[in-house]
Amino acid sequence: MDIDYGKCWDTSKSLGVVYGDLSISPLYVYKSTFAEDIHHSETNEEIFGVLSFVFWTLTLVPLFKYVFIVLRADDNGEGGTFALYSLICRHAKVSLLPNRQVADEALSTYKLEHPPEMKNSSKLKLLLEKHKSLHTALLILVLLGTCMVIGDGLLTPAISVFSAVSGLELSMSREHHQYAVIPITCFILICLFALQHYGTHRVGFCFAPIVMTWLLCISALGLYNIIHWNPQVYKALSPYYMVKFLKKTRKGGWMSLGGILLCITGSEAMFADLGHFSYTAIQIAFTFLVYPALILAYMGQAAFLSKHHHTIHKIGFYVSVPDVVRWPVLVIAILASVVGSQAIISGTFSIINQSQSLGCFPRVKVVHTNAKIHGQIYIPEINWILMILCVAVTIGFRDTKHMGNASGLAVMAVMLVTTCLTSLVIILCWNKPPILALGFLLVFGSIELLYFSASVIKFLEGAWLPILLALFLVTVMFVWHYATVKKYEYDLHNKVSLEWLLALGPSLGITRVPGIGLVFTDLTSGIPANFSRFVTNLPAYHRILVFVCVKSVPVPFVPPAERYLVGRVGPAAHRSYRCIVRYGYRDVHQDVDSFESELVSRLADFIRYDWYKAHGIMETCNEDDCSRSGASSGECRLTVIGTLDLSCAPAFEVEETMQPASVSVGFPTVESVTDVIEMQAVERRVRFAIDDESEVDSRDVMDCQLQGELEDLYTAQQAGTAFVLGHSHVKAKQGSSVLKRLAINYGYNFLRRNCRGADVSLKVPPASLLEVGMVYIV
């Protein structure tokens, strides 16, 4: 799959993706705010107070917090909850991901804000690293934010499309309106979700024009209403009106904040979709286009309502739209709501894919709808579940008030999680004084807690939905992650020694059959127990044996040239290898055909490299790695194999350095690392320079041993490849607590039986699959 690893979407489509959700909030903010808790009076204190709250909320949260602070906390250009968690895990040892390696820290995308020798170990960092319970608490916080994003993906399409379609109430009788809005909304939502599998690249070109037209439309309407109805409305931007509003409305005013906070719905999308757009572009577009358009829209509605205290219809967006342009505005609003809904649906797919990559979500099928543009994905199971729940919410709630209460709680929960994680980033990653992080947490956290409290108080009026959904999803994700880690620990303690593998032979009735055997395991060293079980039941294995570990690392992307770590298992004559394939949490996993051919190519490169090194042509290291690592003999060195051409002998220079090894003159990285978790080792920089004038024929340099090993590899490839995967059943060990038995014996095994298998996620053809049954007692 030829994937563009630059920005995921071109800039002509990103305006719709990033701002689609935020730009449609004027459709329902005033309607939700004045639904029940407060009422519009002749004094205009309520409407001016709400306008003041909207203005300062938009200014402080999306503009100051996100555009000028949070967007800087990117992870190699990526944003979102997992980007912040990834940054924290790289600067402090708080990750719960298994099979970590020193080699991962040498990735070019594994950049730190400060080099290791310049980092000061803060008290907070030491505290976080010391207590394992804090690692778990941090993960649960991240999972909670993730679940609220998923909840937002369920609620935003419902409230957006419903609010847009509700404009029909001004053009028909109340009786007809009740029977028209719900069916039309459900029809639009069903069509939206049904078209997801085609991908957005076919219609993405119209996203930006639709959102741009909508922003210009609400700006023009706002200016018209300000000039025509109340040019003095700008005075309501003063904070004085907020105080006056709360003094008059008291508890009702506080509860109405649950509707006001909807004006910042979609702010998190600016950060989450940072990979689709550059930081500067988002900053400029929001500051000079989106922000002024939204302020004008809210001021215009307030100006109209300040002169209309007894409107025939309920307070809403469409009452301030002149009759002449009401139908065109209705059409543009519906289109804008669809674009905004599409943006949050795509974001939901993306964050579930990230959760799955980091072992925090049951395996689901991920379909890449565009072979050239990275980031456009579709998850069938999630799509249909979202559609059913979205239609159910629309039919069940039937009004903006309950949908707004539910959506507001989800939005504020995500923002609170982002505020907490960004505070940690300020200290751990940016090395700023703790007082700055505390100030950031207190200022923005207090604002968000105020709005969050106003949402929670409406638990029985719709806010129960995101809370219930979050509790369910957090439980599912944590149980899956917990069981995954326990399975890894079981494999780690029950792995077989290398000596056992080398002892297998004809004397024990074991035969080698033609072909390549790919044994998938989570282990980065040692022989997995599922392979010993396989050989015990079927006394034969393939002529070329490769132990493959497909693992995720806490970076968004792993460059293709640094993806494969390859090494030998045993002597060269045994024809056994280990290959660790590393992916970032936003990487596209290869299909099986390209993976198989590329794996063979990397093995061939490694064989040449290892042969050159063994014969003194490439002496990249003088130390005995086995003695440094304490690993078993014959399996002590893994090498990053890129697209380096090793068909001829290179000249070289060697120099010791503490920096990650690299190759000059455009070659991919080549380094030697020890396969031990968290072990410090001296690495060497290797520079290769191909001598164009060399008249030495590569065939004369290669000896029979190298030729024979390569011929064995290519012959085995022609004979076919078998994929050996473990088919696991996990049981809690005797004496475990009731909670653990429920989580493992029932929860995890139910999820495992009803989600995609490892063979589906790895895209293994059924004809080449060999499954080995394993019972894990954890």
Stockholm file with secondary structure:
# STOCKHOLM 1.0

chainA/1-778         MDIDYGKCWDTSKSLGVVYGDLSISPLYVYKSTFAEDIHHSETNEEIFGVLSFVFWTLTLVPLFKYVFIVLRADDNGEGGTFALYSLICRHAKVSLLPNRQVADEALSTYKLEHPPEMKNSSKLKLLLEKHKSLHTALLILVLLGTCMVIGDGLLTPAISVFSAVSGLELSMSREHHQYAVIPITCFILICLFALQHYGTHRVGFCFAPIVMTWLLCISALGLYNIIHWNPQVYKALSPYYMVKFLKKTRKGGWMSLGGILLCITGSEAMFADLGHFSYTAIQIAFTFLVYPALILAYMGQAAFLSKHHHTIHKIGFYVSVPDVVRWPVLVIAILASVVGSQAIISGTFSIINQSQSLGCFPRVKVVHTNAKIHGQIYIPEINWILMILCVAVTIGFRDTKHMGNASGLAVMAVMLVTTCLTSLVIILCWNKPPILALGFLLVFGSIELLYFSASVIKFLEGAWLPILLALFLVTVMFVWHYATVKKYEYDLHNKVSLEWLLALGPSLGITRVPGIGLVFTDLTSGIPANFSRFVTNLPAYHRILVFVCVKSVPVPFVPPAERYLVGRVGPAAHRSYRCIVRYGYRDVHQDVDSFESELVSRLADFIRYDWYKAHGIMETCNEDDCSRSGASSGECRLTVIGTLDLSCAPAFEVEETMQPASVSVGFPTVESVTDVIEMQAVERRVRFAIDDESEVDSRDVMDCQLQGELEDLYTAQQAGTAFVLGHSHVKAKQGSSVLKRLAINYGYNFLRRNCRGADVSLKVPPASLLEVGMVYIV
#=GR chainA/1-778 SS CCCBCSCSSCHHHHHHHHHHHHHTGGGTHHHHHTTTTCCCCTTCHHHHHHHHHHHHHHIIIIIIIIIHTGGGSCBTTBCSHHHHHHHHHHHSSCCCCSSCCGGGGGSTTCCCSSCGGGCCCCHHHHHHHHCHHHHHHHHHHHHHHHHHHHHHHHHHHHHHHHHHHGGGGGTSCHHHHHHHHHHHHHHHHHHHHHTGGGCSTTTGGGHHHHHHHHHHHHHHHHHHHHHHHCGGGGGGGSTHHHHHHHHHHTHHHHHHHHHHGGGGTTHHHHHHTGGGSCHHHHHHHIIIIIHHHHHHHHHHHHHHHTTCSSCSSCSCSGGGSCGGGHHHHHHHHHHHHHHHHHHHHHHHHHHHHHHHHTTCSCCCCCEESCSSBTTCEECHHHHHHHHHHHHHHHHHHCSHHHHHHHHHHHHHHHHHHHHHHHHHHHHHTSCCCHHHHHHHHHHHHHHHHHHHHHHHTTGGGTTHHHHHHHHHHHHHHHHHHHHHHHHHHHHHHTCBCHHHHHHCSGGGTCEEEEEEEEEECSCSSSBCHHHHHHHHHSCEEEEEEEEEEEEECSSSCCCGGGSEEEEESSCGGGCEEEEEEEECTTCCCCCHHHHHHHHHHHHHHHHHHHHHHHTTSSCCCCSCHHHHHTCCTTCCCEEEECSCCCSSCCEEEEEEESSCCCCSTTCCCCCEECCSTTCCCCEEEEEEECCTTCCCCHHHHSCHHHHHHHHHHHHHHHHCEEEEEEEEEEECCTTCCHHHHIIIIIIIHHHHHHSCCHHHHTTCCGGGEEEEEEEEEC
#=GC SS_cons         CCCBCSCSSCHHHHHHHHHHHHHTGGGTHHHHHTTTTCCCCTTCHHHHHHHHHHHHHHIIIIIIIIIHTGGGSCBTTBCSHHHHHHHHHHHSSCCCCSSCCGGGGGSTTCCCSSCGGGCCCCHHHHHHHHCHHHHHHHHHHHHHHHHHHHHHHHHHHHHHHHHHHGGGGGTSCHHHHHHHHHHHHHHHHHHHHHTGGGCSTTTGGGHHHHHHHHHHHHHHHHHHHHHHHCGGGGGGGSTHHHHHHHHHHTHHHHHHHHHHGGGGTTHHHHHHTGGGSCHHHHHHHIIIIIHHHHHHHHHHHHHHHTTCSSCSSCSCSGGGSCGGGHHHHHHHHHHHHHHHHHHHHHHHHHHHHHHHHTTCSCCCCCEESCSSBTTCEECHHHHHHHHHHHHHHHHHHCSHHHHHHHHHHHHHHHHHHHHHHHHHHHHHTSCCCHHHHHHHHHHHHHHHHHHHHHHHTTGGGTTHHHHHHHHHHHHHHHHHHHHHHHHHHHHHHTCBCHHHHHHCSGGGTCEEEEEEEEEECSCSSSBCHHHHHHHHHSCEEEEEEEEEEEEECSSSCCCGGGSEEEEESSCGGGCEEEEEEEECTTCCCCCHHHHHHHHHHHHHHHHHHHHHHHTTSSCCCCSCHHHHHTCCTTCCCEEEECSCCCSSCCEEEEEEESSCCCCSTTCCCCCEECCSTTCCCCEEEEEEECCTTCCCCHHHHSCHHHHHHHHHHHHHHHHCEEEEEEEEEEECCTTCCHHHHIIIIIIIHHHHHHSCCHHHHTTCCGGGEEEEEEEEEC
//
